[in-house]
Amino acid sequence: MSISAINARNQFKGTVQEIIRGPVLSEVDVQTPAGMITSVITTRSIDALDLRVGSEVLAVFKSTEVMLAKL
């Protein structure tokens, strides 16, 4: 499954394995069929997406960034 509103070819469905929260930025480790992907996103975004260990996400990335969309 992919999100049709995002024009990015590099998408991997995965499951959140670990969240390392910081005051402003946090790390989110996502296990995908292609391997582990780590995204650094704002802590506010983690709360807004209600991300937790076990959440299914879509890792969408370009050469300079990795974005997450909750499924």
Backbone hydrogen bonds, N-H to C=O, Kabsch-Sander energy under -0.5 kcal/mol:
donor,donor_aa,acceptor,acceptor_aa,energy
4,S,2,S,-0.7
6,I,3,I,-1.3
7,N,5,A,-0.5
8,A,6,I,-1.3
11,Q,9,R,-1.3
12,F,59,A,-2.3
14,G,57,V,-2.7
15,T,31,Q,-2.0
16,V,55,S,-2.6
17,Q,29,D,-3.2
18,E,29,D,-1.2
20,I,27,E,-2.7
21,R,19,I,-0.7
26,S,41,I,-3.2
27,E,20,I,-2.2
28,V,39,S,-2.7
29,D,18,E,-2.8
30,V,28,V,-0.5
30,V,37,I,-3.4
31,Q,15,T,-2.7
32,T,30,V,-0.6
32,T,35,G,-1.9
35,G,32,T,-1.6
37,I,30,V,-2.8
39,S,28,V,-2.6
41,I,26,S,-2.0
41,I,39,S,-0.7
43,T,24,V,-2.9
46,I,42,T,-1.6
47,D,43,T,-1.9
48,A,44,R,-2.5
49,L,45,S,-2.5
50,D,46,I,-0.6
50,D,47,D,-0.5
51,L,46,I,-2.3
54,G,16,V,-2.6
55,S,52,R,-2.5
57,V,14,G,-2.6
58,L,69,A,-2.4
59,A,12,F,-3.1
59,A,57,V,-0.5
60,V,58,L,-0.7
60,V,67,M,-3.2
61,F,10,N,-2.3
62,K,65,E,-1.9
65,E,62,K,-0.7
67,M,60,V,-4.1
69,A,58,L,-1.4
71,L,56,E,-2.5
